[in-house]
């Protein structure tokens, strides 16, 4: 289970009433020692799951990395079925941090628009059940999609800013496609990280130009953060669920409020209404503070 605040809202409501006093009386030390496995433990206890419980906390790439970690556990034979995803709730601690970074937009966010001014924080949760084909067949499960490939890496560039050419993210996309055994031309849609901040969207566009520059046609890209905001540790899991929905229904979701997109010859920015077409393969991209990147490639179960 991925999270960035891991139940921090439960630790001490006094931060809302008097933040200065909260810091003076050791609130930060209590918050920093809060168990990051809180969400995984809570889900495990509620469902009576006795297998390994893992917490993933690598900023905004956490949700996607939890899914990649689960897939690796399946391949390694650690478990036959794994629940993986993320959950994050709005928290004054997080809100004040992004406000200090001047990364928030007071208006609804506009990812990849030239007039973008920042992100909107959201909250939510999404959980996927991952298992091998053998396990799914044995219990006659309805397979929603196949995780064809995944990759994780780190820019090692800056604590908060992405590499301005998106090199780490591009390399992560290439590694995920290599694992899936697919070419850039076969990816029919990319669910972008797309926060709406000036630095992220520009660097991410460069990454797409690097990873998909060899395509015959521009790659369709949109950000579903324009619908539910940036849900931090849950973002990658929510976007994986949205991408799976697109693969199953042949729906390419547009970015809301995108009217003046970043110019790029390699990207087909989805805007306006949804586009419907067969979608055998789609990719979801996540990037986080500290340079953490995670990419997942999903395909139809008949593809």
N, C-alpha and C positions, 0 to 999 in steps of 0.2 A: 504494500500500500504506500502510495506516494502522498506527501504533504509538505507544506513549507512552514505552517504554523502549528500543526500537530496538536490542536486543541488548546492553543495558547489563550484563547478567549476565556477558558475556564479557570485559568490560573489565578487571576487577581483582578476583579473589576475595578479596583481602586485606580488603575492607570487612567481610566476614563474620567474619574472625578478630579484627580489632582496628579497629572503626570510628573511634575517636578518632585513632589513628595514621594511618589512611587519609586523614582530613580534613587532618591536620597536614602531610602530605607531598604535598599537592596533588591528592588523588584527585578532589575535586569539579571542579577545572578540567579534568581529563582527561575526566570523565564529561560535562560540559557541552559539550565540543567533539566528542563522538562523532557521526559522521554520521547524520542522521535518515533518510537514504535507504538505510540498511543493508539493511532488509528488502526493499525494492523492487529494489535491486541484486542481492541474493542470489537472489531469485526469477527476475529477468530473466536472470541469467547461467546459472542452472540450466536454464531452459527455452529459452535461446537467443533471447530476445525482444529485438529491436533498436530498437523504437519508443521513444517518450518514457517515462521512468520518473519517477514523482512520489511524494514522501513527504507524508503528511498527518498532522500532529501538532497537533490542537486538542483535547487531553484526551479525555474520554469520548465526544465526538461524532465522533471521527475515523473510525471504521469506516463509519458512515452517510455522512459527508461524502465519503469516498473513492468511494463508489458514485455520489453525486450529481455529483462531479467527472468521473467516467468518462462519465456520461450527457451532461454538457455537452460533453465532448470528442467524443463521437459526433455530437452535433448540429452542432458546429462543423466536422466533417469532418477532425479531427486524425488519427483512426484509424477503421478499420472494425470492429475488435474490440478490446475492452479488458478486461484482468483487473483486478478491483478488490475490495478487501476489507481485512482487518486481521489482525494477529498480535501477541500479547503474551504474555510468560512471567512467572511470578511472580519477583519481584526484591526482595531485602532493602531496597534504596533506596526502592522504592515502598511496600512494607509499612510501613516506619518512618514514611514521610510520612503515610499514612492513619491510622496509630496516633497520631501527634502531633496530628492533627485530631480525634481521638476519634470517628472515623467508623466504626470496625470493631465488629462484633458477634461475640463469642466463640462464640455459638451459631449454628445455621443461620438465615440471614436470613429476615425476614417482611415482604416489601414490602407497603405499604399497610395493614398491620395497626396498630391503635391501640397495640399492645404492641411495635412495632418498635424496635430498638435500634441499627441500623447495617447496614453492608453486609458481605458476604464477598467477598474477592478471589478471582478465578478466573484461569485461563489457557486460551488456545485460539486458533484461527485459523479463518477462513472466507473463501473467495474465490468471487466470482461472475464469470461470463463475460457481459459485456454487449456487445450488437451491435444493429445496425439490423435491421428486418424483412427488408430486401433481402439483407443479409449472411447472416442465419440461413437464409433460404429458399435461397440459392445453395448452401449447404453441407448442406442438408437437416437442419438442426439440430432437435433436440427442444426446443421452447420451454417452459420451466417456468413462466414468468409474464411479465407485462408491467409494466415500471416506468412507471406512468401519470403520476406527478407527483413533484416533489421540491422542497425549499426549504431554505435555510440562512440563519441570521441570528445576531445576538448581542445579549444583554441589555444589555451595557455597564453592569452594575450592581455587581458585586463579584467579587474574584478567585476565591472559592470558593463562596460562597453563591448560590443562585438567587434571582431576584426573587420575593418572597413571594406575589405574585398570579399568577406564571407568565405574565406578559404577553408576554415575548419568545417563549416556547414556544407560546403560543396563537396568536400572529401567524404563527409558522412553520407551524403546522398549517393555518391558514387559507390561507396562500400555496400550500402543497403541494396542497390540495384545489382551489384556484382553477386552478392549472396543469393538474391532472388533469381539470378540467371536471366535478367531481362535487360533490354537496351533502353536508353532514354526515350526513344520513339514509342516504346510500348506503354509508357506511363500516360494514362488518359486524363489524370487530374491530380493536382497537388493541393492538399489542405495546408496552408501556410502557417508559420508561427505568427506572422502578421500582427504585431502588437499595436501599431499605429504611432510608434515613436519615430522621430526623424532618423536616428542612427540605425535602429534595427531594420526598418523597412528598406532603407538604402542598401545596407550590407546584405540583407537577404536577397534583394533583387540581383546583386552582383553574384551571389552564390548560385542562383538559378541560371544566370547567363553562363557561368562556368560549367555547371553540371549538365545543362540541357542545350548548350550552344550548338551541338552537332545535330540536333533534331531537324527534320525537314519542315516541321511547322512549330510555331511557338507553343509552349506547354501551358495548358489552362491552369490558372492559379486563383485561389480566393482565400480569404481569412474569415473563419466562422467566429472569431473573437468579436466581430462587428455585431453579432447577435447576442452573445451572453457575456461579453467582457473577457478579461484575462483572469482565469480562475487558478493561476499559479500552479501549485502542485497537481491540481486536477486537470489542468488545461490539456495536456497531451492525451489523457484518457478520454476526455470529452471529445476531442478532435478525432481520436481514433474511432469512437462510436459514430460520429457524424460521417467520417469517411467510409466506414462499413455500410452505413445507410445509403450513401451515394452509390457505392458499388452494387448494392442489391437492387436499387431502384433505377439505376442509370441516370442519377440526378447530379448535376454539377451546380453547387450552390454559389450564388454571387456574393461579393462583398457588399454589404450595405453602405450607403452614403459615399460610394466611390464614383466620382464624376470626372476627376482630372488626374488620372493615374500616372505614376512614374513611367517615363518613357523607357521602353526596353524592347528591342527587336526579338528577344527570345521568349517573352512572356505574353500569354493571352490572358489579360486581366478579365476575370468574370465579374460583370456588373449588370445592373438592371434586373431582369428576371432570371429564374433558373433556366439552365440548359439541359435538355434531355437527349441522351445518346448512350449507346452501349458502353459500359465502363468495366472492362475485364480486369484492369489494374489501376490502382490509385496509391498515392503516397501521402503520408502525413509527416510534417516537419516540426520539430521542437528545438528551441534554443533557450539557454538560461544564463543567468549571471555566472561569472567565473568561466565562461566559455564552454559550458556543457552543451552538447548537441546530441539529439537522438532522432532517428528516422525509421519509419515503419513502412513497409510495402504490403498492401493488402490486395488480394485477388478474389474473384468469384470462386465458389467451391467447385464450379464446373469448368474453370479456366485452366 
